[in-house]
């Protein structure tokens, strides 16, 4: 139901009443009217809990877009490396330190910043992090030296962890029966932001004449996003006990030790993202060689194929909401295996199976992530951000393993070896799932029904 602005004349429809109030009440009511059109709460500060009807579709869309924009800070610099190298006259190996620093910074943010979402106001935390990211990107745009840019990349990426915070916040706002769908929608936003950032970074650099204006645009986007979220995102009461920071961090390990659901889903995430990373690590070598000989820009556009799979992965959240997480898990790992099978046809030299295989792989991997988070968010509502930390950290390590294994496989056996590695990484959790079912345990990680 659309909220009605205050002091609306009796009998006047909500939109007409909002327009009438604009003339009387000025900016305050204008904000009410705008939020009414967005179908989000008028003043989240007046309520620290979600409405009984759960999260509105407008808020889900907003959080999805915000999470995608937030995560873009980690990936938009990848196509800018050549331009940055030309500016600072650095070699390709030295310039890649920017990507390494960004990855290290993001990992630090996952480990040391995201858990704070369980003991601080998530709205204030997210807005504060966006402000820090905006400041860091603005300084990076005018970095006088290469290593200054590397240091700023580490700082920015450690603060750019708003996406996992927004995913857990959306899950907390959602009713239990819609949590899978909502989680899937926001994660799809994250994934599309990740994929589109690579293409968008290169496009903006070509359009604006270099890498520095891209950082300026990123800073402006973060400021705008911070302002919007500070006014619109619903607040929530912090339900975790007051913990010291050290205790908070240690409790992440305790949750892993005490919750078999979380451990199991972390393993699933570990292997699925390892399989995903195995493809993207060696895909550029495949596409740059025979028979494709694609340029860097075309290879970057190839990533858009993954958007189809990322968007379709939301369906798995609906299966979880219907209690079909066991079925979803098995199907999705089967989908990942099928994707690798398609990409291995004729050693990857046929474009159509390769493109379809990429879309299928992305659908499976991102669907697994949606399913995993939807399941583990049922555990310990007061610790969702620490659970997110445990899961994403494991996920990240899996990605590193997949990248290393893929690089070794391609150098020693070319593309078919990479396909074999990716398929084995997808087969391992499927074997684990089958063993759990054979043992009479719920494959979703829950207690026997």
Phi and psi in degrees as a GROMACS rama.xvg file:
@    title "Ramachandran Plot"
@    xaxis  label "Phi"
@    yaxis  label "Psi"
@TYPE xy
-77.4099  126.57  UNK-2
-62.2317  147.847  UNK-3
-103.889  131.324  UNK-4
-59.038  151.866  UNK-5
-65.2673  152.217  UNK-6
62.9226  29.8442  UNK-7
-71.8911  134.409  UNK-8
-59.3784  138.731  UNK-9
-56.9635  139.997  UNK-10
81.9233  -5.59823  UNK-11
-91.5029  131.206  UNK-12
-57.8207  155.936  UNK-13
-53.4324  -46.3405  UNK-14
-67.2503  -43.4317  UNK-15
-64.4806  -39.3977  UNK-16
-64.7286  -38.6847  UNK-17
-61.383  -40.9126  UNK-18
-66.0392  -38.1563  UNK-19
-65.5873  -40.2728  UNK-20
-68.8744  -26.2277  UNK-21
-57.8199  -39.1192  UNK-22
-71.4519  -27.7933  UNK-23
-90.4129  -40.0186  UNK-24
-105.685  -5.60464  UNK-25
72.389  -148.537  UNK-26
-58.8572  -36.2136  UNK-27
-60.1409  -47.4692  UNK-28
-74.8105  -28.919  UNK-29
-59.1714  -40.939  UNK-30
-63.3466  -41.2731  UNK-31
-59.7737  -44.6526  UNK-32
-63.7871  -42.1403  UNK-33
-61.9453  -45.2751  UNK-34
-67.0309  -30.4131  UNK-35
-61.8407  -43.3692  UNK-36
-65.105  -32.7118  UNK-37
-77.1969  -11.2682  UNK-38
61.8534  43.2194  UNK-39
-122.762  163.076  UNK-40
-56.6971  141.858  UNK-41
-65.2816  -49.7366  UNK-42
-135.415  90.2816  UNK-43
-57.9229  -23.1574  UNK-44
-69.0706  -17.8902  UNK-45
-84.1274  -9.35551  UNK-46
-140.156  127.423  UNK-47
-103.111  13.1063  UNK-48
-136.939  152.578  UNK-49
-67.7811  151.583  UNK-50
-65.5384  157.195  UNK-51
-55.8954  -28.2997  UNK-52
-77.6731  -2.88831  UNK-53
86.1641  -159.331  UNK-54
-85.9003  140.097  UNK-55
-78.9569  154.72  UNK-56
-57.8242  -37.5859  UNK-57
-62.576  -39.1771  UNK-58
-69.7472  -37.412  UNK-59
-60.6378  -44.3749  UNK-60
-62.8572  -42.3504  UNK-61
-62.9755  -45.9115  UNK-62
-66.3321  -33.8559  UNK-63
-64.4641  -46.59  UNK-64
-65.3156  -43.1746  UNK-65
-62.5405  -41.8538  UNK-66
-65.2467  -39.4542  UNK-67
-66.1003  -42.2222  UNK-68
-65.8362  -39.6801  UNK-69
-62.6504  -44.2035  UNK-70
-73.686  -17.5628  UNK-71
-61.7393  -23.2227  UNK-72
-61.7134  -20.8361  UNK-73
-86.6696  -22.533  UNK-74
-119.7  -18.0216  UNK-75
-67.3505  -20.0871  UNK-76
-80.2737  -10.1748  UNK-77
-62.801  -44.4284  UNK-78
-77.4174  -0.176331  UNK-79
-94.6081  -1.0304  UNK-80
-61.5926  -39.5505  UNK-81
-65.0776  -42.8312  UNK-82
-64.1073  -40.0782  UNK-83
-65.3301  -41.6181  UNK-84
-62.1189  -38.1199  UNK-85
-66.9582  -35.5009  UNK-86
-67.1227  -44.0493  UNK-87
-102.544  4.67454  UNK-88
50.4542  49.9278  UNK-89
-107.22  156.982  UNK-90
-78.505  170.384  UNK-91
-64.4328  -40.0569  UNK-92
-63.9248  -43.6236  UNK-93
-67.4288  -39.6835  UNK-94
-65.7984  -31.2323  UNK-95
-64.4386  -10.9129  UNK-96
-61.0626  -24.4972  UNK-97
-63.4996  -43.8521  UNK-98
-67.7627  -40.6392  UNK-99
-61.9779  -45.2131  UNK-100
-63.3395  -38.913  UNK-101
-63.2294  -42.9965  UNK-102
-65.111  -42.7243  UNK-103
-64.1986  -43.7682  UNK-104
-61.8259  -42.3062  UNK-105
-65.7242  -40.0573  UNK-106
-61.5399  -41.0122  UNK-107
-63.4509  -39.9159  UNK-108
-63.8176  -40.799  UNK-109
-60.8423  -40.7869  UNK-110
-78.8203  -37.3951  UNK-111
-113.689  -11.7467  UNK-112
-109.384  -46.5595  UNK-113
-56.8719  -40.1539  UNK-114
-57.6105  -23.7  UNK-115
-62.6166  -19.4405  UNK-116
-63.556  -15.6347  UNK-117
-86.978  -13.8335  UNK-118
-125.781  -5.97086  UNK-119
-121.612  163.036  UNK-120
-61.9884  121.111  UNK-121
-65.1839  -35.5914  UNK-122
-62.7383  -48.746  UNK-123
-64.7929  -38.4229  UNK-124
-64.2549  -46.7787  UNK-125
-62.5531  -46.0532  UNK-126
-64.127  -41.1404  UNK-127
-64.2415  -41.8341  UNK-128
-64.8067  -40.1878  UNK-129
-63.4277  -37.6123  UNK-130
-64.1857  -41.2148  UNK-131
-66.0134  -40.1114  UNK-132
-62.8824  -43.843  UNK-133
-59.533  -44.4265  UNK-134
-63.6218  -41.9907  UNK-135
-65.8368  -40.631  UNK-136
-66.9769  -38.2695  UNK-137
-63.1748  -42.7025  UNK-138
-67.297  -36.8458  UNK-139
-63.5116  -33.4128  UNK-140
-61.3832  -26.3496  UNK-141
-115.753  23.1716  UNK-142
-58.2419  126.92  UNK-143
-78.7258  -20.2935  UNK-144
-142.81  163.953  UNK-145
-63.381  -47.3501  UNK-146
-72.6817  -22.2494  UNK-147
-65.3517  -41.2776  UNK-148
-64.2432  -39.2976  UNK-149
-62.4093  -45.5437  UNK-150
-62.3373  -42.8311  UNK-151
-66.5331  -33.2574  UNK-152
-63.1815  -38.6167  UNK-153
-65.5172  -44.7157  UNK-154
-63.1688  -47.974  UNK-155
-61.9692  -46.9782  UNK-156
-67.7562  -29.7818  UNK-157
-69.349  -23.6854  UNK-158
-95.955  -11.2519  UNK-159
-87.8408  40.3639  UNK-160
-102.927  29.7668  UNK-161
-69.7439  -28.422  UNK-162
-59.6493  -53.0022  UNK-163
-63.0289  -32.2696  UNK-164
-65.4628  -40.5764  UNK-165
-71.7458  -33.0928  UNK-166
-63.1593  -48.1607  UNK-167
-67.3501  -33.5448  UNK-168
-66.602  -42.445  UNK-169
-62.6503  -41.0174  UNK-170
-63.2041  -35.6708  UNK-171
-70.303  -34.0357  UNK-172
-74.8191  -26.3023  UNK-173
-77.6661  149.635  UNK-174
-69.8163  153.344  UNK-175
-53.9585  -38.5791  UNK-176
-73.8335  -10.7153  UNK-177
-119.545  5.39224  UNK-178
-63.9826  -39.3046  UNK-179
-63.3382  -43.8373  UNK-180
-63.783  -44.5808  UNK-181
-65.6951  -45.365  UNK-182
-60.2606  -42.4656  UNK-183
-62.0172  -39.5711  UNK-184
-64.7871  -45.3087  UNK-185
-69.0806  -39.5922  UNK-186
-64.3648  -37.0382  UNK-187
-60.3821  -38.2958  UNK-188
-62.0839  -41.3309  UNK-189
-61.1587  -46.6454  UNK-190
-67.795  -38.9554  UNK-191
-69.2512  -34.2935  UNK-192
-63.3198  -40.3338  UNK-193
-61.5986  -47.7815  UNK-194
-71.8787  -40.9212  UNK-195
-74.9697  -24.385  UNK-196
-61.9643  -38.6744  UNK-197
-62.9693  -43.7737  UNK-198
-70.9832  -43.8667  UNK-199
-64.4397  -36.171  UNK-200
-61.8631  -46.6703  UNK-201
-66.8408  -38.9889  UNK-202
-63.5029  -44.8563  UNK-203
-65.5984  -37.3008  UNK-204
-62.4954  -41.1861  UNK-205
-67.4999  -39.6029  UNK-206
-71.2896  -40.288  UNK-207
-96.8195  -5.93893  UNK-208
88.4036  32.3521  UNK-209
146.08  177.118  UNK-210
-82.8508  -28.9404  UNK-211
-61.9579  -44.3691  UNK-212
-61.4265  -27.3721  UNK-213
-64.8116  -40.3515  UNK-214
-66.2282  -35.8639  UNK-215
-63.569  -44.7892  UNK-216
-60.7544  -42.0781  UNK-217
-61.1772  -42.291  UNK-218
-62.5347  -43.363  UNK-219
-63.6384  -42.3354  UNK-220
-61.1064  -39.4344  UNK-221
-67.9893  -36.7837  UNK-222
-63.7517  -47.0896  UNK-223
-61.0303  -44.1875  UNK-224
-63.7231  -40.9666  UNK-225
-61.6306  -41.8672  UNK-226
-64.0946  -45.4837  UNK-227
-62.4398  -48.3319  UNK-228
-67.4469  -33.1587  UNK-229
-65.0885  -26.3576  UNK-230
-96.7154  -22.215  UNK-231
-116.643  -37.5126  UNK-232
-62.5564  132.681  UNK-233
-66.588  142.975  UNK-234
-87.6076  161.961  UNK-235
-141.274  150.317  UNK-236
-73.3006  132.36  UNK-237
-74.5546  117.007  UNK-238
-100.427  -2.31694  UNK-239
-76.6687  149.356  UNK-240
-64.9193  158.519  UNK-241
-71.0837  108.645  UNK-242
-112.085  147.336  UNK-243
-69.8897  160.326  UNK-244
-62.0969  -41.5769  UNK-245
-62.6035  -43.7093  UNK-246
-63.6359  -38.7468  UNK-247
-59.5931  -47.2126  UNK-248
-67.1179  -40.3128  UNK-249
-65.5585  -30.0171  UNK-250
-67.5855  -19.0035  UNK-251
-60.7049  -45.6315  UNK-252
-65.5916  -36.1987  UNK-253
-64.3374  -39.8309  UNK-254
-62.6148  -43.5961  UNK-255
-61.0442  -39.2644  UNK-256
-70.892  -32.4285  UNK-257
-96.7733  -15.333  UNK-258
-116.234  99.8284  UNK-259
-62.4216  -29.3895  UNK-260
-59.4666  -47.8246  UNK-261
-66.3906  -42.8265  UNK-262
-59.9535  -45.4266  UNK-263
-64.934  -43.9288  UNK-264
-70.3433  -30.2493  UNK-265
-63.3353  -39.2206  UNK-266
-64.3576  -43.3537  UNK-267
-59.4538  -45.1169  UNK-268
-64.1493  -39.7677  UNK-269
-56.2539  -51.9738  UNK-270
-72.6186  -37.1144  UNK-271
-67.0901  -40.66  UNK-272
-75.4962  -28.5543  UNK-273
-62.3056  -41.3656  UNK-274
-65.4617  -41.3709  UNK-275
-62.0245  -46.4697  UNK-276
-67.5602  -30.1069  UNK-277
-60.3033  -37.5613  UNK-278
-69.3423  -54.3885  UNK-279
-69.1498  -21.5179  UNK-280
-68.1368  -40.5613  UNK-281
-104.604  -4.65861  UNK-282
-59.9569  -39.8284  UNK-283
-62.4474  -37.9179  UNK-284
-66.303  -40.7671  UNK-285
-63.4023  -46.9844  UNK-286
-75.0799  -23.4366  UNK-287
-82.4904  -18.183  UNK-288
-96.0025  -170.139  UNK-289
-69.8416  138.575  UNK-290
-97.6932  7.38463  UNK-291
-85.4475  -54.944  UNK-292
56.2653  44.0991  UNK-293
-77.9964  150.071  UNK-294
-78.5009  170.964  UNK-295
-61.8118  -38.1198  UNK-296
-66.6739  -38.977  UNK-297
-68.7473  -39.4911  UNK-298
-61.6999  -39.0974  UNK-299
-63.2755  -40.5363  UNK-300
-65.0847  -25.4011  UNK-301
-58.7807  -28.2247  UNK-302
-64.705  -20.3347  UNK-303
-64.8419  -22.5735  UNK-304
-58.984  -34.1435  UNK-305
-67.4498  -19.1709  UNK-306
-62.4646  -36.5048  UNK-307
-60.7414  -47.6938  UNK-308
-65.5281  -40.242  UNK-309
-62.9876  -41.7458  UNK-310
-68.2908  -39.8898  UNK-311
-70.5178  -20.3843  UNK-312
-63.7625  -15.5938  UNK-313
-60.8537  -24.7116  UNK-314
-59.5821  -33.4895  UNK-315
-63.5588  -30.3685  UNK-316
-63.7262  -35.3521  UNK-317
-66.0251  -37.4539  UNK-318
-63.9897  -39.2604  UNK-319
-65.4695  -41.6238  UNK-320
-60.2314  -26.7318  UNK-321
-93.3657  9.40629  UNK-322
77.4612  22.0243  UNK-323
-107.225  32.057  UNK-324
-64.6753  -29.8571  UNK-325
-63.9654  -48.1635  UNK-326
-62.8108  -43.5631  UNK-327
-60.3363  -42.3116  UNK-328
-62.2122  -47.0418  UNK-329
-64.4207  -45.4047  UNK-330
-61.9334  -41.8641  UNK-331
-69.5711  -39.3313  UNK-332
-68.5294  -31.9529  UNK-333
-64.4472  -37.2127  UNK-334
-63.9491  -42.0434  UNK-335
-60.5652  -44.9195  UNK-336
-61.104  -41.4707  UNK-337
-62.6608  -39.0943  UNK-338
-59.8678  -43.8146  UNK-339
-67.2193  -34.9128  UNK-340
-62.3728  -42.6964  UNK-341
-64.2073  -42.2464  UNK-342
-71.4988  -16.821  UNK-343
-89.4778  -7.2007  UNK-344
-59.4575  128.068  UNK-345
52.642  38.4604  UNK-346
56.0447  32.1858  UNK-347
77.7256  13.7244  UNK-348
-90.5092  -1.60061  UNK-349
-104.534  121.202  UNK-350
-66.4323  -45.658  UNK-351
-61.6131  -50.9559  UNK-352
-60.4498  -33.5524  UNK-353
-65.2928  -46.0591  UNK-354
-63.9379  -45.7658  UNK-355
-62.7989  -40.0512  UNK-356
-62.4095  -38.5698  UNK-357
-62.9174  -45.2641  UNK-358
-63.0051  -41.1115  UNK-359
-66.6434  -43.3531  UNK-360
-59.0217  -47.4754  UNK-361
-62.6341  -40.0704  UNK-362
-58.7973  -46.6471  UNK-363
-65.7419  -47.4218  UNK-364
-65.0826  -47.0635  UNK-365
-71.0306  -32.1032  UNK-366
-63.8801  -38.657  UNK-367
-61.5206  -41.708  UNK-368
-64.2311  -43.4102  UNK-369
-60.265  -45.7606  UNK-370
-62.6987  -46.0235  UNK-371
-58.8584  -49.9263  UNK-372
-66.6454  -37.3116  UNK-373
-61.9464  -36.4735  UNK-374
-75.3839  -47.0843  UNK-375
-72.7112  -21.5327  UNK-376
-71.9745  -7.59254  UNK-377
-74.1436  -21.1215  UNK-378
-87.0683  137.217  UNK-379
43.4702  75.3498  UNK-380
-54.043  -29.3443  UNK-381
-76.1071  -6.98959  UNK-382
-126.304  27.5538  UNK-383
-61.5122  -35.8993  UNK-384
-73.4558  -33.3155  UNK-385
-70.274  -35.8562  UNK-386
-63.4241  -40.7936  UNK-387
-60.729  -40.7367  UNK-388
-60.8307  -47.8966  UNK-389
-60.7102  -43.2528  UNK-390
-69.4386  -49.6576  UNK-391
-68.1111  -33.0686  UNK-392
-65.0782  -43.4085  UNK-393
-64.0833  -41.9772  UNK-394
-58.3283  -45.1409  UNK-395
-63.485  -43.7062  UNK-396
-62.7726  -39.2636  UNK-397
-60.3087  -39.7306  UNK-398
-62.0846  -40.4253  UNK-399
-63.0251  -45.4498  UNK-400
-60.362  -44.6727  UNK-401
-62.4411  -39.6724  UNK-402
-63.9385  -45.0989  UNK-403
-63.7852  -46.9734  UNK-404
-62.6287  -38.6259  UNK-405
-66.007  -43.2087  UNK-406
-60.9804  -43.2751  UNK-407
-64.7893  -43.3674  UNK-408
-63.6131  -42.3286  UNK-409
-67.5639  -38.021  UNK-410
-70.2425  -25.3456  UNK-411
-105.088  -22.5747  UNK-412
-143.533  8.48217  UNK-413
65.2006  -157.929  UNK-414
-66.6828  -38.9439  UNK-415
-60.4567  -34.7779  UNK-416
-65.7715  -38.3668  UNK-417
-63.0979  -42.8649  UNK-418
-61.5946  -38.2842  UNK-419
-65.477  -42.2754  UNK-420
-62.2869  -46.9866  UNK-421
-61.6636  -40.9596  UNK-422
-66.7087  -40.6953  UNK-423
-63.9729  -37.9138  UNK-424
-66.9279  -28.5579  UNK-425
-82.8406  -28.312  UNK-426
-74.1767  -33.8525  UNK-427
-56.8755  -51.4245  UNK-428
-68.5906  -26.8092  UNK-429
-68.1789  -39.0639  UNK-430
-63.1035  -42.8175  UNK-431
-59.7767  -42.4957  UNK-432
-62.161  -44.2851  UNK-433
-63.2463  -40.8959  UNK-434
-63.3505  -37.9473  UNK-435
-66.07  -41.2394  UNK-436
-65.3578  -42.3078  UNK-437
-63.1614  -29.5941  UNK-438
-83.5583  0.963358  UNK-439
82.2658  20.7463  UNK-440
-107.576  150.384  UNK-441
-66.354  121.966  UNK-442
-66.2379  -13.4358  UNK-443
-80.925  -2.78223  UNK-444
96.109  3.41644  UNK-445
-91.5636  171.557  UNK-446
-69.2446  156.595  UNK-447
-56.2355  137.957  UNK-448
